[in-house]
Amino acid sequence: MLRRAAQEIGYGRKVPPGHGIGLASHFTHGGYAAHAFEVAVSQAGELEVVRCVCAADVGEIVNPLGVEAQMMGATIDGFLDRPES
């Protein structure tokens, strides 16, 4: 899954100044998921997500829309799950 996410985001390509690409993967509850993000940092230090790719192998899918919603929700939760300052 990580290779697929990396391929889809274009990992290894030259990115503009101030941009970067990050990869992450996880195995839980019998399924694999990977994310790839292209991010940019503004002059003010603000982080902007330029593009996000998610790849998952969760076995047999009964409800494709449910899997899509789950992956979207997990992606958003990942942004919100950070330590308090």
Helices and strands as residue ranges (DSSP letters): H 2-9, E 19-28, E 31-41, E 47-57, H 64-80
